[in-house]
Amino acid sequence: MEKLVQHSEKEQYTTAREAQLAHLREVLTRLEERASQAAGDAKVEMHRVAEEFRSRDVITRVRLSELKDSTSEAWEEVKFGFESAWAELEHSAKLARSHFHS
């Protein structure tokens, strides 16, 4: 029998992830500001990396919304989809940081 997730567990998890997403959105904003001040090929590459980061951010936010709306029965499956998107977002964030700090 599948474990039914408690409402408070779901709320705590999604609230924590929302805070982490807000922090990453701030990082993205700062990186985009830096990209706008760059020149030439560096500017093009920085914008490309920032756009990939933004794209992953949007996908992750959609998955979080789906997670928040999921039923207790569907929680684990939907959470798996969210965590997959989260991992891709974190990878994009690391890539962006490495490009912007090199």
Secondary structure, 3 states (H helix, E strand, C coil): CCCCCCHHHHHHHHHHHHHHHHHHHHHHHHHHHHHHHCCHHHHHHHHHHHHHHHHHHHHHHHHHHHHHHCCCCCHHHHHHHHHHHHHHHHHHHHHHHHHHCC
